[in-house]
């Protein structure tokens, strides 16, 4: 198939594009290579894709309406995997306009491109952040998610609503995937595992928020990508048992689906840090801090809907995943 992967120089985007190329798909990778974090890391990810047959890179921002329109008109993609976004809960407190431009305007341009370009299935990244103030665990796609606690979360919930509108009005099959704390080799420098590893190796203290009373459903990147590809291959369809009198947020009478992708095994943050310490062979000095604005104390994915739909649920242990990340980090940064 001919597939557009947006955010192709990103952590999940690079890994997804590589998997698609391995199985023989033609991939157009789109990225704006912004400086939210170190650009060299993005360029190095991209360098792993560019020599491969079937890959072509386009440097462009999804918020570029005319450019996006021209791309869809020229390429006639069969599938679109939309991973480009302004990421990060904490950064949304500092630069909210970046989230509107990328996550709302950009997503609108992707939807319009899919609508007019005859795309057969749009798969897009949502986030576990949409669960916001929910406290019932595990988080289920069948629960209401109307109480976001960050603009980032609100933008991802908005994406799900926008996608549903296009599924309903134009019959565009759309599937949203709520990712739960993705980690692994080539990961993002603003995320906990990267920050912890860097600080410990440099002999600096690590910041531990909510005084360590946090739980996260850490999900290894290869598991995320396996789920993305399986879902991409199974086009969203209307739910035959959808009842408008008791609407299910995860399904519809339109070709629309939403799934969690998480390891469904929440790990206490202090246990996660201990695993990092073991992998590095060093102890961390911990700087205990309050819960940050926009953060939530716990995440925990119910993945039964994903299992039922594509026969897959993540299962990589943090010991395995952290070990692979540390090996990559030491090799990449030569430390």
C-alpha positions in Angstrom: 0.0 0.0 0.0 0.9 3.6 -0.3 0.8 5.1 3.2 1.4 8.6 4.5 3.1 8.6 8.0 3.1 12.1 9.5 5.6 12.8 12.3 8.0 10.3 10.5 11.1 11.8 12.2 9.5 11.3 15.6 9.9 8.4 18.0 6.8 6.4 17.1 6.7 7.7 13.5 10.2 6.4 12.6 9.5 3.0 14.1 6.2 2.7 12.4 7.6 3.8 9.0 10.4 1.2 9.3 8.0 -1.6 10.0 5.8 -0.7 7.0 8.9 -0.5 4.7 10.0 -3.9 6.0 6.8 -5.5 4.8 7.0 -3.8 1.4 4.7 -0.8 1.7 5.5 2.5 0.0 5.9 5.2 2.7 5.8 9.0 2.3 7.2 10.4 5.6 6.1 13.9 6.6 7.7 16.0 9.4 8.5 19.7 10.0 11.7 18.9 12.0 10.8 21.5 14.6 13.1 22.3 17.6 10.7 21.2 20.4 13.6 18.9 21.3 17.0 18.3 19.7 16.7 18.3 16.0 19.8 16.1 15.5 18.0 13.2 17.1 15.2 13.7 14.5 17.7 13.8 11.7 19.4 10.7 12.9 16.0 8.9 13.1 15.3 10.0 9.5 18.7 8.8 8.4 17.6 5.3 9.3 14.7 5.5 6.9 16.0 7.5 3.9 18.2 4.8 2.4 15.4 2.2 2.3 13.6 1.4 -0.9 10.0 2.7 -0.9 10.6 5.7 1.4 10.4 9.3 0.5 10.6 12.3 2.9 8.7 15.5 2.7 9.6 18.3 5.0 6.4 20.2 5.8 4.2 21.3 8.7 0.7 19.7 8.8 -0.5 23.2 9.6 0.4 24.2 6.1 -3.0 24.1 4.5 -2.1 24.6 0.9 1.0 22.3 1.1 -1.0 19.5 2.7 -3.7 19.9 0.0 -1.2 19.6 -2.8 0.5 16.6 -1.2 -2.8 14.7 -1.0 -3.8 15.6 -4.5 -0.4 14.5 -5.9 0.0 11.2 -4.0 -3.4 9.6 -3.6 -2.6 7.7 -0.4 -4.5 4.5 0.4 -3.9 4.8 4.2 -2.8 7.7 6.5 -1.1 7.2 9.9 -1.2 10.6 11.5 1.3 10.7 14.3 2.5 14.4 13.9 1.5 16.5 16.9 2.7 19.0 19.4 3.4 16.6 22.3 3.9 17.0 26.0 1.5 17.9 28.8 3.7 20.3 30.7 4.8 22.3 27.6 1.1 23.0 26.9 1.1 25.2 29.9 3.9 27.3 28.5 3.0 27.4 24.8 -0.7 26.7 24.2 -0.8 28.2 20.7 1.6 25.5 19.5 -1.1 22.9 20.3 -3.8 24.8 18.5 -1.6 25.1 15.3 -0.4 21.5 15.2 -3.1 19.4 16.9 -6.2 21.3 15.8 -5.3 23.1 12.5 -3.0 20.4 11.4 -5.5 17.7 12.1 -8.1 19.6 10.2 -5.8 19.7 7.2 -5.3 15.9 7.5 -9.0 15.2 7.6 -9.6 17.4 4.6 -6.8 15.7 2.7 -8.3 12.3 3.5 -11.8 13.4 2.6 -10.9 14.8 -0.8 -8.0 12.3 -1.5 -10.1 9.2 -1.3 -8.1 7.8 1.6 -9.6 4.4 2.7 -8.6 4.6 6.4 -7.2 7.3 8.7 -5.4 6.1 11.9 -4.4 8.8 14.3 -2.7 9.2 17.6 -4.8 10.2 20.6 -3.5 9.9 24.1 -4.2 8.5 27.6 -4.2 12.1 28.7 -7.8 12.4 27.4 -8.9 10.5 30.6 -8.0 13.6 32.6 -9.9 13.7 35.9 -11.2 10.2 35.6 -10.4 8.1 38.6 -12.1 4.7 37.8 -9.4 2.2 36.9 -8.6 0.8 34.4 -9.4 3.5 31.9 -11.9 2.2 29.4 -12.6 3.5 26.0 -16.3 3.1 26.9 -16.0 5.7 29.6 -16.8 9.4 29.1 -13.7 11.6 28.8 -15.1 15.1 29.2 -12.9 16.4 31.9 -9.4 17.0 30.5 -6.8 18.6 32.8 -4.4 20.0 30.2 -4.8 21.7 26.8 -2.8 18.9 25.3 -5.5 16.4 26.5 -8.2 18.7 25.3 -6.6 18.9 21.8 -6.5 15.1 21.6 -10.1 14.7 22.7 -11.0 17.3 20.0 -9.2 15.2 17.4 -11.5 12.3 18.3 -14.6 14.5 18.0 -13.4 15.9 14.7 -12.6 12.5 13.3 -16.1 11.3 14.2 -17.6 14.2 12.4 -15.8 13.2 9.2 -16.7 9.6 9.6 -20.3 10.6 10.0 -20.6 13.2 7.3 -18.3 11.7 4.6 -18.0 8.0 5.5 -14.3 8.4 6.1 -13.1 5.4 8.2 -11.2 6.7 11.2 -9.5 5.0 14.1 -8.0 6.8 17.1 -5.4 5.2 19.3 -4.9 6.4 22.9 -1.2 5.7 23.6 -0.1 5.1 27.2 3.3 6.4 28.2 5.4 5.2 25.3 9.1 4.5 25.9 12.0 2.7 24.2 15.1 3.2 22.0 15.1 6.5 20.0 12.6 7.9 22.5 11.8 11.6 23.2 14.3 13.6 25.4 11.4 15.3 27.3 10.0 12.0 28.7 10.8 10.4 32.0 13.0 7.5 31.0 15.2 9.7 28.9 15.5 12.4 31.6 16.2 9.9 34.3 18.9 8.1 32.4 20.6 11.3 31.3 20.6 12.7 34.9 21.8 9.5 36.6 24.7 9.0 34.2 25.7 12.7 34.7 25.5 12.4 38.4 22.6 14.8 38.8 19.4 14.4 40.9 16.2 13.3 39.2 12.9 15.1 39.7 10.2 12.8 41.1 6.8 14.3 41.0 3.9 13.8 43.3 6.5 12.7 45.8 6.8 9.4 44.0 3.1 8.5 44.4 2.6 8.0 40.7 1.7 5.0 38.5 2.1 4.8 34.7 1.1 2.2 32.2 4.5 2.2 30.5 4.2 0.8 27.0 7.2 -0.3 24.9 7.4 1.3 21.4 7.4 -2.0 19.5 4.1 -2.9 21.1 2.7 0.4 20.2 3.8 0.0 16.5 2.4 -3.5 16.3 -1.0 -2.2 17.4 -0.8 0.7 15.0 -0.1 -1.5 12.0 -2.7 -4.1 12.9 -5.3 -1.4 13.4 -4.3 0.3 10.1 -4.9 -3.0 8.3 -8.4 -3.4 9.7 -10.5 -0.5 8.5 -12.9 1.0 10.9 -16.6 0.0 10.4 -19.9 1.1 12.0 -20.7 -0.9 15.2 -23.7 -3.2 14.4 -25.0 -3.0 17.9 -24.5 0.8 18.4 -27.4 2.2 20.3 -28.0 6.0 20.0 -30.1 5.9 23.2 -27.0 4.8 25.1 -24.1 6.0 23.0 -20.7 4.3 23.4 -17.9 6.8 23.1 -15.6 4.2 21.4 -17.9 3.2 18.6 -20.6 4.7 16.3 -23.1 4.2 13.6 -20.4 5.7 11.5 -17.1 4.0 10.5 -15.3 5.2 13.6 -13.4 3.4 16.4 -11.2 4.4 19.4 -8.9 2.0 21.2 -6.4 2.1 24.1 -2.9 0.9 23.5 -1.2 0.3 26.9 0.7 -2.4 28.7 -2.4 -2.8 31.1 0.1 -3.2 34.0 0.5 0.1 35.8 3.9 0.4 37.4 4.6 2.6 40.5 7.0 5.3 39.5 9.6 4.4 42.2 9.6 0.8 40.9 10.3 2.2 37.4 13.1 4.3 38.7 14.6 1.2 40.5 14.5 -0.7 37.2 16.4 2.2 35.5 19.0 2.1 38.4 19.5 -1.6 37.9 19.9 -1.3 34.2 22.5 1.5 34.6 24.2 0.0 37.6 23.9 3.3 39.5 21.7 4.8 42.2 19.7 8.0 41.6 19.5 10.9 43.9 15.8 11.8 44.0 14.4 15.3 44.3 10.8 14.8 45.4 8.3 17.4 44.2 4.5 18.0 44.2 2.2 16.9 41.3 2.6 19.2 38.4 -0.3 21.1 36.9 -1.9 19.1 34.1 -0.5 15.8 35.3 -2.5 12.9 36.6 -1.4 10.6 39.4 -2.1 7.3 37.6 -2.8 5.7 34.2 -4.0 2.2 33.6 -5.3 0.9 30.2 -8.2 -1.5 29.6 -7.2 -3.0 26.3 -9.9 -5.5 25.8 -11.5 -3.6 22.9 -8.1 -3.7 21.1 -7.7 -7.4 21.8 -11.1 -8.1 20.5 -10.6 -6.0 17.3 -7.1 -7.1 16.2 -6.1 -10.0 18.5 -3.2 -8.1 20.1 -2.3 -6.4 23.4 1.1 -5.1 24.5 3.1 -7.4 26.8 6.8 -6.2 26.9 8.0 -6.0 30.5 9.7 -2.8 31.8 12.8 -4.8 32.6 13.1 -5.8 28.9 12.1 -2.4 27.6 14.3 -0.3 29.9 17.2 -2.6 29.2 16.9 -2.0 25.5 16.6 1.7 25.9 19.7 1.9 28.1 21.7 -0.1 25.6 20.6 2.3 22.8 21.2 5.4 24.9 24.8 4.3 25.8 25.5 3.5 22.2 23.9 6.6 20.7 25.5 9.1 23.2 28.7 7.0 23.7 28.5 7.0 27.5 
